[in-house]
Every structure is written in C-alpha cells, then in structure tokens.
Amino acid sequence: MSDIREIRSRMKSVADTEKITKAMYMISSSKMRRARAELERTRPHFDALNNEIKRIFRSKRTIDSPYMYPADGSHDLSGAYAYIVVTSDKGLAGFYNHAVIKEFESRDMEHESVYYMVGDYGCKYCEVRGIPYDDQFRFSADNPTMNRTRRMAEYILSEYDAGKISKIFLIYTDLENGIQQKAITVRLLPFHRKDFYTPDQIDENLHFDFYPSAESVLENIVRSYIAEYLYSALVDSYCCEQSARMNAMDEADKNATKLMGELRLEYNHARQSRITQEITEISAGTRALKKKKAKT
C-alpha cells in the first residue's frame, strides 16, 4: 500500500512539473515574438544611420575622427580593450549561457581589458572566478528596451571618449537565419572604412556638404548607431535565450511524459500485485474455513 501511495505522489509531482514546463514554453514563445516585433519596428532607423555613414565614407577619402582607426592603418592601439558580454538573468536556458561564456574565455588574454557584463549570469560567473568587472555598468538582459540601451551606450562611449578604453567589443548570441544560434564577438569601435563599403564603391563624382563638417556629423551619428547596434544585439540575444529556454522546456516536457508513462506502468503493476495478493489471502482464508468445518 505504501508503494502505491509513493508512486501516486511521484505521478502528481511529475504532472505538476509538466504543467510548469508547458507554461514556461508558452511564456518564452510570447516574449520572443514581442521582442522580434519591436526590433523590426526600429530597424528602418538603424538602416538609415548605416546608410548615412556609408555616404560619408564614400564621399570623403580622409576623415579625422576618434571613432575611426588611425589613418596609418595601425590596429594595435594603446589602452584597455572593453568587452560587453551579454548573458541572461536566469538559468534554465540550456546551452545559451555556456556558449557565451566559452566565447568570452576565448578573448585576447594578453591585452589589458575591461569587462562590462549584461545579465546576472555573467556577473555571477565573474564573481565566482574573481574576474573584475565594472559594477557600475550592471544592466538586466530581460526585455531589452531602447531607453535602457541608450544608457548603456552613453556609459560606454563616455569611457571611450575619456580615453579609458581604446576598443569596444561586443560578445553576444547571434540568431543566424532566424533559426541557428551562435555566440560571436564583434568590434563596435573604432570604425574601419571596410566595415561599411569596399574601395571599388568610392565615387569621385559624389559631392555632399556636411555641416559643420563630415567629422562632426559622423560623431553625432556614432552615438545613435552604437545604441541601435547594441539594441539589435540585445534583442537577438534575448530571442536566442527564449528559443533555448523553449527547447529546454520542450525536452523537459518530453522527459516528463516518458517518466509519467513509466510511473503509470509501475502503478498498474503494483495495484495488480496488491489485488492478486488480496485474492490469494481470501482464497487461503476460505480454504482454511472449509477445512475447519470438515473437521467438526
């Protein structure tokens, strides 16, 4: 009897877990759809900024800006490199955080670096391993918003403008083709001309007037461009997180269904054994009574 009660208790526990995993799957699906819709709404503005930068580079051969690599083509800049690392606030997201941390661990260990963590998972990872990071730059990765992203961009750019960092890298999870996920590292600053156009795209006949100068226009555009790029990366990462969580919950749901089937089979065997035992006891008692009556 105690075995049957124990099996019933386990079945109830598995059924409750199954309800939770299904609910979490639906919640993650809804969050991902909303995030993608918001990103598509802001994409035209980002594309316009990107085209404007292309126009500046295509019409001006030489631009002196702190947001570009030096004219001599040198890529080894003095000063610390900044790494913005995007993880999740919570677990239960399968391989999502592990892929980001693996990409983070593959960074250039020789050069002086400063770390800016987005999401509690990354902060806890650094704290456990004694890796210093800027605790003033501590933002949630949940439900990215443009306002929050602008604050991130302003903080990073103020560090860059002050000369505290010479390069800015972003480590996040890219949603390739809307399906596949891959943790990647991209350089946000400084710009390189080839990031926006190829040499054969230079048009000597293009003439644009930039007021007060092309450098000033570029510096104004950069702040919005970095914020928009960062927002796009945060939304991509957030969608990847929800997709990974959906996959994890789907696997958990399948395991729960399989376990429930095994428990039902075990329960039926236990109940059948109990019924058989009761029938056997009744039959034995009946035979004993018959023998007793026969003696009397």
N, C-alpha and C positions, 0 to 999 in steps of 0.2 A: 504493500500500500504506500509506503514511504517513497519507493522508487517512482511510482506513478505520479505522486504529488510533485516530486522533484522534476520529472520530465515536463509536467504541466507548467511548472514555474519557469523552466527554461524556454518553453514554447512561447509563453507570454512575453518574456524578456526579448526574444528574437523578433516577435511580432511588433513590439514597441520600437525596437531598433529599426526595423524595416520601414515603419511609418516615418521615422525621423530622416532616414536617408532619402526617401522619396520626396519629402518636403524640402530638404536641403537641395536636392537636384532641381526642383521647380524654382526655388528662390534664385539659385545661381543662374539658371536659364533666363529668368526675367531680368536680373541685373545685367547680364551680358548684352541682351537686346537693347536695354536702355542706354548703356554706355556706347555701343556702336552707333546708335541713332544720334546721340549728342556729338560724337566725333564727326559724323558725316555732315552735321549742321555747321560745324566750324571749319571744315576742310576748305571750302572756297576761299576763305580769308587767308589761310596758310598758303594756298597755291598762288594767290595774288602777291603775297610777300616774297615767295620764292621767285616768281617771275620778275619782280622789281629788282631783286638782287642780280639776277641774270642780266637784266637790262643795263645795270650799272657796270658790271664786269665786261659786257660785250662792247660797250661804248667808250670805256676808259681803260687804256693799257696799263697805266700806273695809278695806283691808289695807295696812299699812305694812311693806314688805319691800324689801330692796336688790335683790331679783331681779325687781322689777316696775318698770314705768315710773312716773315721779313722778305723784302724784295730779292735778297741774295739766295732765296730758296732754302735757307737753313731750317731744319726741322727739330734740331736738338736745342731746345730753349731752356734757359736757366730758370729756376724757380720750381715750386712744387706742382705736381700734376693733381688735378681734382678728379675724383671718381664719384659719380652719383649712382648709387646702387638701389635698384627698385625690387623689393621683395613684398611679401604680403603681410598683413597684420595678424593673420591666423594660420593655423595649420590645416590639416585635413584637405590638402590640395595636391596630393600625390607627389609627383617628381618636380613640381613647379619651382619651389624654393631651392631644392637641391641643384637644379640646373643653373640657377642664377649664382649660387654660391660657388659652384665649380668654375663658372666663367670669371667670377671675382678673384678666385685663387690663382687664375692663370695670368693675372695682370703683371706688369713690369715691377718686379720686387726690388730692383736695384735703384730706381729713381725715387727721390723724396715724393711722398704722396699724402694727400689729404682726402678723407673719406666723408661722404655725405649720404647717410642712409635714409631711405624712404621705406617705411613699413617696420613694424615691431620685430619681425623675424630677423631682419638684418641687424638691428640694434642688439638683440639678444645674442646673436652669433658673435658679434664683435666683443661684447662684454664678457662672454664666456672664455674667449680666446685672448683676451687682453689687448685687442686691437683698438687703438684710439680713433675716435671719430668725432666730428663736430656735433655736440649735443644741442647746440642752438638751432641746428638745421634738423629738426625732427618732425616729420610730417607723416600723416596717415596715408596709406596706399588705397584705402577703401573709398569707393565712389569718387573718383577724381573730378575736380571742378576747375574751371578756368581761373577763378579768383585765387584759389589755393596755389595753383601752378604759377601764377604771376608772382606771388610772394616768394616761391622757391627760386624763380628765375632772377628776381631782383636781388635776392640774397647772394646767389652765386655770382652774378655779374658785378656786384659791389666788391666781392672778394677779388675778382679778376681785375677790375678797374684799379683797385688799390695795389696791385702787383703782388698779392699774396700767392696767387696761382698763375701759372703760365699756359696751362692747357686744361680743358674741361672734357672729360669722357663720361659717357652715359652707358651703364650696364643695365639692360632690361630684357624682357622677353618679347620677341617679335612674333606676331601672328602671320606667318607666311601663307599667302594664298587664301587667307581666311580660315585655314584648317590646321596646318602644321605649326608647331611651336619651336622656337629656337632662342636660347639666351645668347645675346650678342653684345659687343662693345662698339660704340660709335663715338667719334670725336665731334663735339659741339663747337668748340673754339680752340684755336683760331681757325678762320676760314682759309680755304685754298681755292684758287680760281677753278681748278679742275673739278671741284665739288659741284659746280653749277653749270659749267659749259666746257666744251673741248676747244682747242686752239683753232680748229677749222671753222668754228662758229663766229669768229671775230668779223665784224662788218665795219670796214673803214668808212663806209658812207653813212653810218648811223651817227646822228648828232642830237644829243639831248642836253637841255640846260637843267642843271641841278642847283637848286637854291637852298642855302647859300653856297654849298659845294657838294660834290659827289660823296666826299668823306663824311660830311655831316648827315646827309640823307642815309648813308649806309649805317652809321652809328645809331640813328633813330630807328631804322628798320630792324637792326640786330636784336634789340630788346624784345620786340614783339615776335620776331622769328624764333628766338630761343624759347620763349614762353610757349609758343604754339607747337614747336617741335617736342618740347618736354611734355606738353599735354597729350600730344598724339602717342608718345611712348608710354605714358602712364595709363592711358586708356587701353592701348594694345596689351600691356602687362596685366591690367585688370581683367580684360577679356580672357587672356590666357589662364589667369588664376581661376576664373569662374569655369572655364572649359575643363581645366584639370580637376577642379572640385567636382564637376558634373561626372567626369569619368570615374573618379574615386568613389563617388556615391553610387554610381551605376554598378561598379564592381562589388561594392559592399551590399547592395540590394540583391545582386545575383548570388552572392555567398549566403546571404540571409535566407533566400528562397531555397537554396540547396540544403542548408542546415535545417530549415523547417521541415523539409521532406524527410530527412534522416530522423529527426525527432518524432515525426508522426509515425514512421515505421517502427521506431523503438517503442513508442507509446502503445501502438496496437499490439506489438509482441508482448509487452508487459501486461496489458489488460487481458490478452488471450491466455497468458500463463496464469493469471490470477483466477480467471473463470474456470480454467481447466483444474486448477488446484481445488477450488471450491466444489466442483462437481465430484472430484476424486474423494474429497473429505465426506461429502454427503453420501456417496455410494458406499464408502467404507463404514460409515455410521449405520446405514441401512442394513448392510450385511451383518454387522455386529448385533443389531437388534433381532434380526431373524434367527441368528444362532442362539441368542439368549432365550427367545420364545420357544425354540425347538427343544431346548434342554428342560424347560419347565413343562 
